[in-house]
Amino acid sequence: MAKNKFVEVNEKIAEKVVGGYKKIEEGAVGGFNKMADKFVDSFLTKEGESVEEARERLAAEQKQREASSAAEMEKRSQEQNEIIKRSMENAENASREARKKAGLE
C-alpha cells in the first residue's frame, strides 16, 4: 500500500519537474527565436523582404555555399591524388634508373 503511494507521489513530482522544464525550454527557445527574428529583420532582410523570405534566401545561399565548397574539396582532392601519383611514378623511375646505373637490372 505504502509503495503505491510512493510511486504516485514520485509520478506527480516527475510531472511537475518535466512541466517546469518544458516551460523554461519554451521560454528560452521562444526568446532566442524572437531575438533571431529581430536580428534577421534588422540586418539581413533586403528591401521589401519579410523575415521568413530572408531566412529562406539565407538557407538557399548557405546550401549553395556548401555545395560549392564540396565541389572545391573534391577538385582539390583529385589534384592532390594526381600529384601523389606523379610523385610516386617519378620516385619509381628514379629508383629504376639508380638500379640500372648500379648494374642491378
CORFENPE-V387688 format. One record per backbone hydrogen bond with DSSP energy under -1.0 kcal/mol. NH is the residue of the N-H (numbers start at 1). CO is the residue of the C=O. Records with the same first field share a line. If there is no record, write none. Layout:
NH: CO ; CO
This chain:
5: 1
6: 2
7: 3
8: 4
9: 5
10: 6
11: 7
12: 8
13: 9
14: 10
15: 11
16: 12
17: 13
18: 14
19: 15
20: 16
21: 17
22: 18
23: 19
24: 20
25: 21
26: 22
27: 23
28: 24
29: 25
30: 26
31: 27
32: 28
33: 29
34: 30
35: 31
36: 32
37: 33
38: 34
39: 35
40: 36
41: 37
42: 38
43: 39
44: 40
45: 40
49: 46
54: 50
55: 51
56: 52
57: 53
58: 54
59: 55
60: 56
61: 57
62: 58
63: 59
64: 60
65: 61
66: 62
67: 63
68: 64
69: 65
70: 66
71: 67
72: 68
73: 69
74: 70
75: 71
76: 72
77: 73
78: 74
79: 75
80: 76
81: 77
82: 78
83: 79
84: 80
85: 81
86: 82
87: 83
88: 84
89: 85
90: 86
91: 87
92: 88
93: 89
94: 90
95: 91
96: 92
97: 93
98: 94
99: 95
100: 96
101: 97
102: 98
104: 99
